[in-house]
Amino acid sequence: MKKHKSYLLLLLSSAMLISSCKEEDKPEFDRKAMLTNMASAVIIPAYQTLNASLAVLNTKALEFIANPTTTTLAELRSQYIITNKNYQRCAMYSFGPALDYGIKGAFNTFPTDSAKIEANITSGTYTLGSVANTTAIGFPAIDYLLYFGSDSEIIAKFTTDSEAANRKIYLSDLIFKMKTEFQPVLDQWNGSYQSTFIAADGNDVASSCSYLLNEFVKDIELVKNAKIGIPSGQQTGGATLPNYVEAYYSGLSTNFAYESLVGLETCFTGGSGSGLDDYIRDVESDDVTTSLADNILTQFGICKTKMDALADPLSATVNSNFTAVNEVYLELKKLVIYCKTDMTSMLGILITYQDNDGD
């Protein structure tokens, strides 16, 4: 009997040892490979695209300023839309050089302050990089200058109006500022920062994984709260704020919000290479029925479908079809929970920024 018990204990010990060896033999997820892919195949190409489109935007602005017509205005607007969409697809990489140069705040603080813009134009003296002018620069300010009024009224503001010369200078200064400030961000990624980003391959608060995940989640919340929630009254007891939408004058708010989701999904998947979705699949239990990565991807699809169905301008839709806007908000809220709560817990990465909306 004792021999039998000893044999069973030996078998049990051997099984536990084999199981333990299998767990120990499983290699840790290759975060360095993921970061390498994100840098070379996702972030830098997205930055290159934005940088090139900013250069074209600057050219189109100069052409319009030299000859304000319906044709040059239409061409400038078209390039503005392209450039803004390109920005939306890489806005979530607001760490490292982009943080150092304050790109997110300088490029897309909304709603814009039209009174401040007009005061700057009238005075002809301003410091666009000052804190006081944060709401009078970037894409929202360009949106105001190119879309506030009919085509003929806008052209008149740039030709026959008494402040036409100052308005031309202001438009040129806005775009030149964006173009010149973004160039060093790309230059640093093409230089030493790429290696710095890849080398910080831990999962502590100072790691690139932490920076990447935190900005990824923060931007999902930005879409949920600033782009949809605030205009639709989610933070004001149901009182809608139509003029708080992202692109009030062009009426392209949902269009740009959709592009944000496209960029965020690419950030999550790593494009065609290693991304956060692969990281999740590697660390979660082998017997899981449905991967959290699949749940997140499914939720991205739902959010994009709901967003795409919203009619622009969002400033009108928040009142005319609140139910549809609220559905988008609620689906985005689910996406936030998946990413901010479930994913961060699974990967052991802390959320380091503060928010007050309770998700």
C-alpha positions as a LaTeX table, in Angstrom:
\begin{tabular}{lrrr}
\hline
Residue & $x$ (\AA) & $y$ (\AA) & $z$ (\AA) \\
\hline
Met1 & 0.00 & 0.00 & 0.00 \\
Lys2 & 2.81 & 2.37 & 0.86 \\
Lys3 & 4.52 & 1.51 & $-2.43$ \\
His4 & 1.29 & 2.28 & $-4.30$ \\
Lys5 & 0.94 & 5.65 & $-2.57$ \\
Ser6 & 4.57 & 6.46 & $-3.28$ \\
Tyr7 & 4.05 & 5.60 & $-6.96$ \\
Leu8 & 1.02 & 7.90 & $-7.19$ \\
Leu9 & 2.92 & 10.70 & $-5.53$ \\
Leu10 & 5.78 & 10.18 & $-7.97$ \\
Leu11 & 3.40 & 10.36 & $-10.95$ \\
Leu12 & 1.75 & 13.50 & $-9.58$ \\
Ser13 & 5.08 & 15.17 & $-8.93$ \\
Ser14 & 6.29 & 14.26 & $-12.41$ \\
Ala15 & 3.13 & 15.68 & $-14.01$ \\
Met16 & 3.46 & 18.92 & $-12.10$ \\
Leu17 & 7.14 & 19.13 & $-13.05$ \\
Ile18 & 6.36 & 18.59 & $-16.74$ \\
Ser19 & 3.59 & 21.22 & $-16.61$ \\
Ser20 & 5.89 & 23.65 & $-14.86$ \\
Cys21 & 8.62 & 23.04 & $-17.42$ \\
Lys22 & 6.20 & 23.74 & $-20.28$ \\
Glu23 & 5.18 & 27.06 & $-18.72$ \\
Glu24 & 8.80 & 27.99 & $-18.11$ \\
Asp25 & 9.80 & 26.95 & $-21.61$ \\
Lys26 & 7.19 & 29.23 & $-23.21$ \\
Pro27 & 9.12 & 32.24 & $-24.43$ \\
Glu28 & 8.03 & 35.66 & $-23.28$ \\
Phe29 & 6.23 & 37.74 & $-25.88$ \\
Asp30 & 8.72 & 39.54 & $-28.10$ \\
Arg31 & 7.89 & 43.14 & $-27.25$ \\
Lys32 & 10.98 & 44.36 & $-29.07$ \\
Ala33 & 9.69 & 42.83 & $-32.32$ \\
Met34 & 6.32 & 44.49 & $-31.77$ \\
Leu35 & 7.91 & 47.87 & $-31.13$ \\
Thr36 & 10.16 & 47.45 & $-34.17$ \\
Asn37 & 7.13 & 46.78 & $-36.34$ \\
Met38 & 5.19 & 49.68 & $-34.84$ \\
Ala39 & 8.05 & 52.09 & $-35.46$ \\
Ser40 & 9.09 & 51.03 & $-38.95$ \\
Ala41 & 5.81 & 49.82 & $-40.47$ \\
Val42 & 3.16 & 51.91 & $-38.71$ \\
Ile43 & 4.27 & 55.11 & $-36.98$ \\
Ile44 & 7.00 & 56.38 & $-39.29$ \\
Pro45 & 5.02 & 55.71 & $-42.51$ \\
Ala46 & 1.99 & 57.48 & $-41.00$ \\
Tyr47 & 4.19 & 60.40 & $-40.01$ \\
Gln48 & 5.74 & 60.52 & $-43.48$ \\
Thr49 & 2.29 & 60.67 & $-45.04$ \\
Leu50 & 1.21 & 63.49 & $-42.74$ \\
Asn51 & 4.44 & 65.39 & $-43.31$ \\
Ala52 & 4.06 & 65.17 & $-47.09$ \\
Ser53 & 0.42 & 66.27 & $-46.96$ \\
Leu54 & 1.33 & 69.25 & $-44.76$ \\
Ala55 & 3.80 & 70.35 & $-47.44$ \\
Val56 & 1.08 & 70.12 & $-50.11$ \\
Leu57 & $-1.35$ & 71.97 & $-47.82$ \\
Asn58 & 1.20 & 74.77 & $-47.49$ \\
Thr59 & 1.58 & 74.93 & $-51.28$ \\
Lys60 & $-2.19$ & 75.00 & $-51.85$ \\
Ala61 & $-2.56$ & 77.74 & $-49.25$ \\
Leu62 & 0.05 & 79.88 & $-51.00$ \\
Glu63 & $-1.72$ & 79.34 & $-54.32$ \\
Phe64 & $-5.04$ & 80.40 & $-52.82$ \\
Ile65 & $-3.49$ & 83.43 & $-51.12$ \\
Ala66 & $-1.91$ & 84.53 & $-54.38$ \\
Asn67 & $-5.15$ & 84.05 & $-56.30$ \\
Pro68 & $-8.30$ & 83.60 & $-54.19$ \\
Thr69 & $-10.88$ & 81.99 & $-56.50$ \\
Thr70 & $-13.53$ & 79.31 & $-56.13$ \\
Thr71 & $-11.11$ & 76.90 & $-57.80$ \\
Thr72 & $-8.13$ & 77.57 & $-55.54$ \\
Leu73 & $-10.43$ & 77.56 & $-52.51$ \\
Ala74 & $-11.84$ & 74.17 & $-53.48$ \\
Glu75 & $-8.33$ & 72.78 & $-53.98$ \\
Leu76 & $-7.19$ & 74.13 & $-50.61$ \\
Arg77 & $-10.23$ & 72.68 & $-48.86$ \\
Ser78 & $-9.66$ & 69.31 & $-50.49$ \\
Gln79 & $-6.07$ & 69.22 & $-49.26$ \\
Tyr80 & $-7.15$ & 70.37 & $-45.80$ \\
Ile81 & $-9.47$ & 67.36 & $-45.57$ \\
Ile82 & $-6.75$ & 64.97 & $-46.75$ \\
Thr83 & $-4.21$ & 66.39 & $-44.30$ \\
Asn84 & $-6.63$ & 66.35 & $-41.38$ \\
Lys85 & $-7.50$ & 62.71 & $-42.06$ \\
Asn86 & $-3.81$ & 61.86 & $-42.17$ \\
Tyr87 & $-3.37$ & 63.57 & $-38.82$ \\
Gln88 & $-6.29$ & 61.64 & $-37.31$ \\
Arg89 & $-4.57$ & 58.37 & $-38.21$ \\
Cys90 & $-1.44$ & 59.15 & $-36.22$ \\
Ala91 & $-2.67$ & 61.47 & $-33.46$ \\
Met92 & $-2.48$ & 58.61 & $-30.92$ \\
Tyr93 & 1.33 & 58.53 & $-31.10$ \\
Ser94 & 1.51 & 61.60 & $-28.86$ \\
Phe95 & 4.65 & 60.62 & $-26.96$ \\
Gly96 & 8.35 & 61.12 & $-27.51$ \\
Pro97 & 9.05 & 63.82 & $-30.12$ \\
Ala98 & 5.33 & 64.55 & $-30.70$ \\
Leu99 & 4.94 & 65.26 & $-26.99$ \\
Asp100 & 8.11 & 67.33 & $-26.89$ \\
Tyr101 & 6.78 & 69.60 & $-29.66$ \\
Gly102 & 3.22 & 69.67 & $-28.29$ \\
Ile103 & 1.78 & 68.49 & $-31.60$ \\
Lys104 & $-1.62$ & 67.32 & $-30.35$ \\
Gly105 & $-2.44$ & 70.57 & $-28.58$ \\
Ala106 & $-1.10$ & 72.73 & $-31.41$ \\
Phe107 & $-2.79$ & 70.78 & $-34.19$ \\
Asn108 & $-6.24$ & 69.94 & $-32.87$ \\
Thr109 & $-7.53$ & 71.84 & $-29.85$ \\
Phe110 & $-11.24$ & 72.36 & $-30.34$ \\
Pro111 & $-13.65$ & 74.08 & $-30.34$ \\
Thr112 & $-11.74$ & 76.90 & $-31.98$ \\
Asp113 & $-12.13$ & 80.46 & $-30.74$ \\
Ser114 & $-13.37$ & 82.47 & $-33.72$ \\
Ala115 & $-13.33$ & 85.73 & $-31.72$ \\
Lys116 & $-9.65$ & 85.20 & $-30.87$ \\
Ile117 & $-8.86$ & 84.42 & $-34.51$ \\
Glu118 & $-10.60$ & 87.59 & $-35.72$ \\
Ala119 & $-8.87$ & 89.66 & $-33.03$ \\
Asn120 & $-5.49$ & 88.30 & $-34.14$ \\
Ile121 & $-6.30$ & 89.10 & $-37.76$ \\
Thr122 & $-7.40$ & 92.63 & $-36.89$ \\
Ser123 & $-4.34$ & 93.38 & $-34.78$ \\
Gly124 & $-1.91$ & 91.69 & $-37.15$ \\
Thr125 & 0.28 & 91.02 & $-34.11$ \\
Tyr126 & 0.22 & 87.66 & $-32.33$ \\
Thr127 & 2.32 & 84.82 & $-31.03$ \\
Leu128 & 0.71 & 81.64 & $-32.34$ \\
Gly129 & 2.75 & 79.45 & $-30.01$ \\
Ser130 & 1.48 & 81.15 & $-26.86$ \\
Val131 & $-0.95$ & 79.46 & $-24.49$ \\
Ala132 & $-3.45$ & 82.25 & $-25.15$ \\
Asn133 & $-3.65$ & 81.20 & $-28.80$ \\
Thr134 & $-4.06$ & 77.44 & $-28.29$ \\
Thr135 & $-7.70$ & 77.69 & $-29.43$ \\
Ala136 & $-6.87$ & 79.92 & $-32.39$ \\
Ile137 & $-4.48$ & 77.63 & $-34.27$ \\
Gly138 & $-4.28$ & 74.23 & $-35.93$ \\
Phe139 & $-6.85$ & 72.40 & $-38.00$ \\
Pro140 & $-9.90$ & 73.89 & $-36.19$ \\
Ala141 & $-8.71$ & 77.43 & $-36.98$ \\
Ile142 & $-8.12$ & 76.49 & $-40.63$ \\
Asp143 & $-11.60$ & 74.93 & $-40.64$ \\
Tyr144 & $-13.03$ & 78.30 & $-39.58$ \\
Leu145 & $-11.09$ & 80.35 & $-42.13$ \\
Leu146 & $-11.98$ & 78.09 & $-45.07$ \\
Tyr147 & $-15.63$ & 77.32 & $-44.30$ \\
Phe148 & $-17.24$ & 80.16 & $-42.34$ \\
Gly149 & $-19.53$ & 81.73 & $-44.91$ \\
Ser150 & $-20.46$ & 81.08 & $-48.50$ \\
Asp151 & $-17.74$ & 80.63 & $-51.11$ \\
Ser152 & $-18.19$ & 84.18 & $-52.36$ \\
Glu153 & $-18.13$ & 85.57 & $-48.82$ \\
Ile154 & $-14.93$ & 83.71 & $-47.98$ \\
Ile155 & $-13.25$ & 84.88 & $-51.19$ \\
Ala156 & $-14.30$ & 88.45 & $-50.40$ \\
Lys157 & $-12.70$ & 88.15 & $-46.95$ \\
Phe158 & $-9.43$ & 87.29 & $-48.69$ \\
Thr159 & $-9.67$ & 89.90 & $-51.45$ \\
Thr160 & $-11.83$ & 93.01 & $-50.99$ \\
Asp161 & $-12.25$ & 93.06 & $-47.22$ \\
Ser162 & $-10.27$ & 95.72 & $-45.38$ \\
Glu163 & $-8.47$ & 92.99 & $-43.42$ \\
Ala164 & $-7.86$ & 90.70 & $-46.42$ \\
Ala165 & $-4.07$ & 91.15 & $-46.29$ \\
Asn166 & $-3.93$ & 90.26 & $-42.60$ \\
Arg167 & $-6.26$ & 87.29 & $-43.13$ \\
Lys168 & $-3.97$ & 85.92 & $-45.83$ \\
Ile169 & $-0.96$ & 86.26 & $-43.55$ \\
Tyr170 & $-2.80$ & 84.56 & $-40.69$ \\
Leu171 & $-3.80$ & 81.57 & $-42.84$ \\
Ser172 & $-0.25$ & 81.27 & $-44.14$ \\
Asp173 & 1.21 & 81.53 & $-40.64$ \\
Leu174 & $-1.12$ & 78.83 & $-39.28$ \\
Ile175 & $-0.14$ & 76.27 & $-41.89$ \\
Phe176 & 3.55 & 77.18 & $-41.94$ \\
Lys177 & 3.64 & 76.74 & $-38.15$ \\
Met178 & 2.19 & 73.23 & $-38.42$ \\
Lys179 & 4.53 & 72.29 & $-41.26$ \\
Thr180 & 7.69 & 73.53 & $-39.55$ \\
Glu181 & 6.80 & 72.09 & $-36.13$ \\
Phe182 & 6.02 & 68.63 & $-37.42$ \\
Gln183 & 9.18 & 68.21 & $-39.51$ \\
Pro184 & 11.52 & 67.71 & $-36.51$ \\
Val185 & 9.12 & 65.13 & $-35.06$ \\
Leu186 & 9.54 & 63.00 & $-38.17$ \\
Asp187 & 13.27 & 63.76 & $-38.27$ \\
Gln188 & 13.75 & 62.44 & $-34.74$ \\
Trp189 & 11.82 & 59.25 & $-35.48$ \\
Asn190 & 13.99 & 58.74 & $-38.55$ \\
Gly191 & 17.00 & 59.44 & $-36.35$ \\
Ser192 & 17.84 & 58.33 & $-32.83$ \\
Tyr193 & 14.35 & 58.13 & $-31.35$ \\
Gln194 & 13.41 & 55.03 & $-33.30$ \\
Ser195 & 16.19 & 53.09 & $-31.55$ \\
Thr196 & 15.25 & 54.62 & $-28.20$ \\
Phe197 & 11.62 & 53.57 & $-28.68$ \\
Ile198 & 12.53 & 49.98 & $-29.58$ \\
Ala199 & 15.09 & 49.61 & $-26.79$ \\
Ala200 & 12.57 & 50.50 & $-24.05$ \\
Asp201 & 10.84 & 47.13 & $-24.42$ \\
Gly202 & 9.70 & 46.51 & $-20.84$ \\
Asn203 & 6.19 & 47.02 & $-19.52$ \\
Asp204 & 6.91 & 49.49 & $-16.72$ \\
Val205 & 5.59 & 53.06 & $-16.74$ \\
Ala206 & 8.70 & 54.36 & $-18.54$ \\
Ser207 & 8.54 & 51.73 & $-21.29$ \\
Ser208 & 7.46 & 52.26 & $-24.87$ \\
Cys209 & 4.71 & 49.68 & $-24.40$ \\
Ser210 & 3.31 & 51.84 & $-21.61$ \\
Tyr211 & 3.53 & 55.02 & $-23.69$ \\
Leu212 & 1.93 & 53.32 & $-26.67$ \\
Leu213 & $-0.92$ & 51.70 & $-24.73$ \\
Asn214 & $-1.66$ & 54.78 & $-22.63$ \\
Glu215 & $-1.90$ & 57.08 & $-25.63$ \\
Phe216 & $-3.95$ & 54.46 & $-27.50$ \\
Val217 & $-6.52$ & 54.26 & $-24.69$ \\
Lys218 & $-6.45$ & 58.02 & $-24.12$ \\
Asp219 & $-7.32$ & 58.66 & $-27.77$ \\
Ile220 & $-10.23$ & 56.20 & $-27.67$ \\
Glu221 & $-11.52$ & 58.22 & $-24.73$ \\
Leu222 & $-10.91$ & 61.40 & $-26.72$ \\
Val223 & $-13.18$ & 60.10 & $-29.47$ \\
Lys224 & $-15.79$ & 59.00 & $-26.93$ \\
Asn225 & $-15.78$ & 62.14 & $-24.82$ \\
Ala226 & $-14.56$ & 65.16 & $-26.78$ \\
Lys227 & $-15.70$ & 64.19 & $-30.27$ \\
Ile228 & $-19.05$ & 62.57 & $-29.38$ \\
Gly229 & $-19.88$ & 62.81 & $-25.68$ \\
Ile230 & $-19.51$ & 66.54 & $-25.00$ \\
Pro231 & $-21.37$ & 67.76 & $-28.12$ \\
Ser232 & $-24.20$ & 65.27 & $-27.45$ \\
Gly233 & $-24.62$ & 66.36 & $-23.83$ \\
Gln234 & $-23.17$ & 63.30 & $-22.10$ \\
Gln235 & $-21.26$ & 65.51 & $-19.64$ \\
Thr236 & $-23.90$ & 68.26 & $-19.34$ \\
Gly237 & $-26.98$ & 66.41 & $-18.18$ \\
Gly238 & $-28.36$ & 66.03 & $-21.70$ \\
Ala239 & $-27.89$ & 69.65 & $-22.79$ \\
Thr240 & $-26.31$ & 69.34 & $-26.24$ \\
Leu241 & $-23.39$ & 71.57 & $-27.26$ \\
Pro242 & $-23.45$ & 71.54 & $-31.10$ \\
Asn243 & $-20.69$ & 74.13 & $-31.44$ \\
Tyr244 & $-18.31$ & 71.90 & $-29.46$ \\
Val245 & $-17.88$ & 69.43 & $-32.32$ \\
Glu246 & $-14.43$ & 68.97 & $-33.82$ \\
Ala247 & $-15.00$ & 70.51 & $-37.26$ \\
Tyr248 & $-17.97$ & 72.81 & $-36.75$ \\
Tyr249 & $-17.61$ & 74.98 & $-39.86$ \\
Ser250 & $-16.85$ & 72.33 & $-42.47$ \\
Gly251 & $-19.35$ & 69.91 & $-40.93$ \\
Leu252 & $-16.88$ & 67.02 & $-41.20$ \\
Ser253 & $-16.76$ & 66.04 & $-37.53$ \\
Thr254 & $-17.98$ & 62.45 & $-37.88$ \\
Asn255 & $-15.76$ & 62.01 & $-40.92$ \\
Phe256 & $-12.67$ & 62.90 & $-38.90$ \\
Ala257 & $-13.82$ & 60.88 & $-35.88$ \\
Tyr258 & $-14.17$ & 57.83 & $-38.14$ \\
Glu259 & $-10.58$ & 58.33 & $-39.35$ \\
Ser260 & $-9.48$ & 58.40 & $-35.71$ \\
Leu261 & $-11.01$ & 54.96 & $-35.21$ \\
Val262 & $-9.24$ & 53.66 & $-38.32$ \\
Gly263 & $-5.91$ & 54.91 & $-36.98$ \\
Leu264 & $-6.57$ & 53.49 & $-33.52$ \\
Glu265 & $-7.43$ & 50.09 & $-34.95$ \\
Thr266 & $-4.18$ & 50.08 & $-36.93$ \\
Cys267 & $-2.32$ & 51.00 & $-33.73$ \\
Phe268 & $-3.94$ & 48.01 & $-32.04$ \\
Thr269 & $-3.20$ & 45.49 & $-34.79$ \\
Gly270 & 0.23 & 46.78 & $-35.78$ \\
Gly271 & $-0.96$ & 46.81 & $-39.37$ \\
Ser272 & 0.08 & 43.55 & $-40.98$ \\
Gly273 & 2.77 & 42.93 & $-38.35$ \\
Ser274 & 3.05 & 42.39 & $-34.61$ \\
Gly275 & 0.75 & 44.56 & $-32.50$ \\
Leu276 & $-1.10$ & 44.80 & $-29.22$ \\
Asp277 & $-3.57$ & 42.17 & $-30.44$ \\
Asp278 & $-0.72$ & 39.67 & $-30.75$ \\
Tyr279 & 0.54 & 40.62 & $-27.30$ \\
Ile280 & $-2.89$ & 39.80 & $-25.86$ \\
Arg281 & $-3.13$ & 36.44 & $-27.64$ \\
Asp282 & 0.31 & 35.49 & $-26.36$ \\
Val283 & $-0.33$ & 36.14 & $-22.69$ \\
Glu284 & $-3.93$ & 35.00 & $-22.31$ \\
Ser285 & $-4.83$ & 31.46 & $-21.30$ \\
Asp286 & $-4.70$ & 28.78 & $-23.99$ \\
Asp287 & $-8.18$ & 27.53 & $-23.08$ \\
Val288 & $-9.89$ & 30.92 & $-23.58$ \\
Thr289 & $-13.02$ & 30.58 & $-25.72$ \\
Thr290 & $-12.91$ & 34.02 & $-27.37$ \\
Ser291 & $-9.76$ & 36.10 & $-27.30$ \\
Leu292 & $-9.96$ & 39.57 & $-25.81$ \\
Ala293 & $-8.17$ & 40.67 & $-28.98$ \\
Asp294 & $-11.11$ & 39.40 & $-31.05$ \\
Asn295 & $-13.58$ & 41.16 & $-28.75$ \\
Ile296 & $-11.70$ & 44.43 & $-29.21$ \\
Leu297 & $-11.52$ & 44.03 & $-32.99$ \\
Thr298 & $-15.23$ & 43.23 & $-33.13$ \\
Gln299 & $-15.99$ & 46.31 & $-31.05$ \\
Phe300 & $-13.86$ & 48.48 & $-33.34$ \\
Gly301 & $-15.97$ & 47.20 & $-36.24$ \\
Ile302 & $-19.22$ & 48.02 & $-34.43$ \\
Cys303 & $-18.00$ & 51.52 & $-33.53$ \\
Lys304 & $-16.89$ & 52.26 & $-37.10$ \\
Thr305 & $-20.20$ & 51.04 & $-38.53$ \\
Lys306 & $-22.20$ & 53.15 & $-36.08$ \\
Met307 & $-19.96$ & 56.17 & $-36.67$ \\
Asp308 & $-20.14$ & 55.80 & $-40.45$ \\
Ala309 & $-23.95$ & 55.80 & $-40.25$ \\
Leu310 & $-24.05$ & 59.19 & $-38.49$ \\
Ala311 & $-25.00$ & 62.06 & $-40.75$ \\
Asp312 & $-22.76$ & 65.10 & $-40.95$ \\
Pro313 & $-22.85$ & 67.79 & $-39.76$ \\
Leu314 & $-22.69$ & 66.28 & $-36.29$ \\
Ser315 & $-23.64$ & 69.69 & $-34.87$ \\
Ala316 & $-27.13$ & 69.15 & $-36.32$ \\
Thr317 & $-27.33$ & 65.39 & $-35.76$ \\
Val318 & $-26.82$ & 65.65 & $-31.98$ \\
Asn319 & $-30.29$ & 67.22 & $-31.92$ \\
Ser320 & $-32.04$ & 65.71 & $-34.94$ \\
Asn321 & $-30.99$ & 62.11 & $-34.26$ \\
Phe322 & $-29.72$ & 61.93 & $-30.70$ \\
Thr323 & $-30.53$ & 58.20 & $-30.50$ \\
Ala324 & $-28.00$ & 57.37 & $-33.23$ \\
Val325 & $-25.34$ & 59.60 & $-31.65$ \\
Asn326 & $-25.96$ & 58.04 & $-28.25$ \\
Glu327 & $-25.54$ & 54.56 & $-29.73$ \\
Val328 & $-22.10$ & 55.55 & $-30.98$ \\
Tyr329 & $-21.23$ & 56.90 & $-27.55$ \\
Leu330 & $-22.33$ & 53.70 & $-25.80$ \\
Glu331 & $-20.40$ & 51.47 & $-28.21$ \\
Leu332 & $-17.30$ & 53.60 & $-27.73$ \\
Lys333 & $-17.77$ & 53.22 & $-23.99$ \\
Lys334 & $-17.66$ & 49.42 & $-24.39$ \\
Leu335 & $-14.46$ & 49.76 & $-26.41$ \\
Val336 & $-12.90$ & 51.87 & $-23.65$ \\
Ile337 & $-13.72$ & 49.21 & $-21.03$ \\
Tyr338 & $-12.23$ & 46.43 & $-23.15$ \\
Cys339 & $-9.02$ & 48.38 & $-23.66$ \\
Lys340 & $-8.61$ & 50.46 & $-20.51$ \\
Thr341 & $-9.70$ & 47.80 & $-18.01$ \\
Asp342 & $-9.39$ & 44.33 & $-19.53$ \\
Met343 & $-6.37$ & 44.79 & $-21.79$ \\
Thr344 & $-4.24$ & 46.78 & $-19.34$ \\
Ser345 & $-4.97$ & 44.22 & $-16.60$ \\
Met346 & $-4.04$ & 41.32 & $-18.84$ \\
Leu347 & $-0.80$ & 42.92 & $-20.04$ \\
Gly348 & 0.16 & 44.26 & $-16.62$ \\
Ile349 & 0.52 & 47.82 & $-17.88$ \\
Leu350 & $-0.70$ & 50.69 & $-15.73$ \\
Ile351 & $-2.84$ & 53.58 & $-16.93$ \\
Thr352 & $-0.79$ & 56.63 & $-15.98$ \\
Tyr353 & $-3.03$ & 59.50 & $-17.12$ \\
Gln354 & $-5.98$ & 60.91 & $-15.21$ \\
Asp355 & $-9.58$ & 61.21 & $-16.33$ \\
Asn356 & $-12.76$ & 62.16 & $-14.52$ \\
Asp357 & $-15.64$ & 60.60 & $-16.45$ \\
Gly358 & $-15.63$ & 57.15 & $-14.87$ \\
Asp359 & $-15.33$ & 55.56 & $-18.33$ \\
\hline
\end{tabular}
